[in-house]
Amino acid sequence: MYLSGIINIGGVLVLSRFFSNKVINEADPVVMSNFGLLMIVVWGLVFLATAPKWHFLKWVIGAFVIEKFIYGYVWTQWLMSNNLTDVYEQDVMAGIFYTIYGANDWFFCIFYLSVFIYLNKNKLKQPNNI
């Protein structure tokens, strides 16, 4: 879970050059606007914040599954209707971003789904203060 948060935050900040990489914005202006990139960083902060108590947060983990599925699906649709080579020709870091962001989301979708299933099977006792 920590890795998920670190990748969200670090990947966006590095590959977007701290939100200054306009090629990322132009390649998908709806999902990957600077606002969209900022929200990915916020999700990363949420992943980090919940990591220490993940075993008590079954429904939050379920929401993570949905979030990762949506980004993975949007990325898959984007790949099917855009030319990744064009992005690389404009900016290598933007190309790397579009190459890996959805694969990362699909991977963590499966990871969070596995955790969600685990939590449902094991029905861990919830503390009163959470």
N, C-alpha and C positions, 0 to 999 in steps of 0.2 A: 504494500500500500504506500509505503514511503517512496518507493521507486516510481509509482504512478504519479504521485505529486511532483516529485523532482523532475520527471520527464516533461510533464505539462508546463511547469514553470520555466525550467531551463531551456527546453526545446523551443518554446515560443520566444523567450527573450533573446537567445543566441541567434536562431535562424531568422527572426524578424529584425535583427539588429536593434533591439529595444524599440520595436514598433516603427522603425524607419524604412523597412523594406517594402516599398510600394508595389513590387512585383507580386508579393503574396496577396496584397489587397486587391490588385487588379485581376488576378487569376480567378478569384472567387469573392467579388465585392460584397456579397450578402453574408456569407458565413465567416469569411476571413477578413472582415474590416478590422480596423484597429480596435473597435469595440468588441468584436467577436474574439480577437486574440486576447484582449484583456480578460474576457470572461473565461477563456481557457486557463489563464493564469489563476483566476479566482477558484475555478474547479480544482486546480492543483493545490491551492491552499486548503480547500475543504478536505481533499484526500489526506493531506498531511495532518490536519487537525483531528480527523477521525481515526487515524491509524492506531493510536495507543488503546483505544477502547472499541475496536472493530467488532469484537465478539459480543458486544451488547447492542449493536446498531444494525440489526438484521434488515430493517426496512430502509435505512439509509443506504446500505449496501445494495439493496434492490433498486434504489434510485440510481446508483452508480451504473448498474447493469444497463438501465434504460438510456442514460446519458451516453455511455460508451457505444451502445448499439446505434443510436441516432448519428453520432459523429462518424462511426464506421460506415454506416449506410450512405450518408451524404458523400463521404469520400469515394466510395465505390461508384456512386452515380456520377460524381465529378470526373473520375478516371474514364468512365465509359463515354463521356461527351466532350472531353478536352484532350489536348495533345501535351503530354508531360514534357516532351522534347522542346516544345516552344517555351515552356517555363524555364527549363535549363539554359536555353540559349539567351534568355533575358537576364537570368541571375541563378548561379549555381546553388546558393543557399536556399532560395525559394524553391528550386527544383528538389533539393533534398527534403525540404519541409513537406512538399506535396507527395513525395515518394513514401515518406514514413509516417505521416500523421495518422492516416486511417488504419494502417497495419498495426500501429501502436494501440489505437482505439479498439480494433477487433481483438487483439491479444488481451487487453485489460477487460474487455467485455466478458470474455470467456473466464478470465481469472475471477472477476467479481461475481459472475454467475456461479462458479464453483464454490466460492466463499458463501454465497447466499444459500445454495443447496446444503452445504455443510451445516450452516447455522440452523436451517429448518430441520435437518435430520437429528441434530444433537440437542436441540431445544435447551440451550444453556440458560440457567437461572439468571434473570435480570436483577441487578441491584435496585434497591428502592430509590436511590438518588439519581438515576439516569432515566 
